[in-house]
Each structure stands twice: as structure tokens, then as C-alpha cells.
């Protein structure tokens, strides 16, 4: 069993793919020295703060599981990044396809996923070796 942290969209009926990453593995990556991760410790702390990872231990405890059993959906975070960047660069984009036009329009005014109000559930997932 794993604790699954998903960040919902504020838009009615909207959803994303679910691709879960291990919080334990990601936290270990954020804790690596800059020479290995290329991230300053302050950047790791900003990421932890943005994801509200201080709550992850509580989520695990609610299900009597270890914090190592917490996984989070990375797709809403990628969507948030695109929704943040696209409006800033939209006028500079050179669009060459219908797909490019669709994505530029989609991300230009998309609402951000609710990082501060995640959906937290517990269930099985299949891990690949």
C-alpha cells in the first residue's frame, strides 16, 4: 500500500494523467550535493515548500505507513510549469503545427493545480524494477 498525493485542478471535471514519483527518492535527490544534483540547497528547500512536503509525513501517519511509502503525481507540476511560462513567452512563440497552436492556447490561461489542497489516498500501485 502507498500514500498517493495528487494535486487536483480547480476547473470542474478537469484532470491529468497520473504519473507518481517516490517522495523518498525525490527527497534524496534534493538532498544531494550541488556537484551531483546541480541544485542549490535553497532550490531544494523552495521545491519542498512549494509541494508542502512537510505534510507528507502526516499523510503517511494517517494510514499507518512510513513516509517512504508516499508518492506524488508529477504531471500537475509539469502542467503548472507550462501554465506559468506560456503566458510569458506566448508572443515570442513560433507555432508550426495545430498541436503547437493547441498547447499554446491551452496553457496560456490554464488555472494552476491546487498544490495546497491535494487529494490524498491510499492504495496499491505496481512498481517496476
PyMOL commands that set and color helices and strands:
alter all, ss='L'
color gray80, all
select helices_A, chain A and resi 23-30+34-37+41-51+53-62+67-69+75-92+98-108
alter helices_A, ss='H'
color red, helices_A
select strands_A, chain A and resi 2-6+20-22+70-73+119-123
alter strands_A, ss='S'
color yellow, strands_A
deselect
rebuild
show_as cartoon
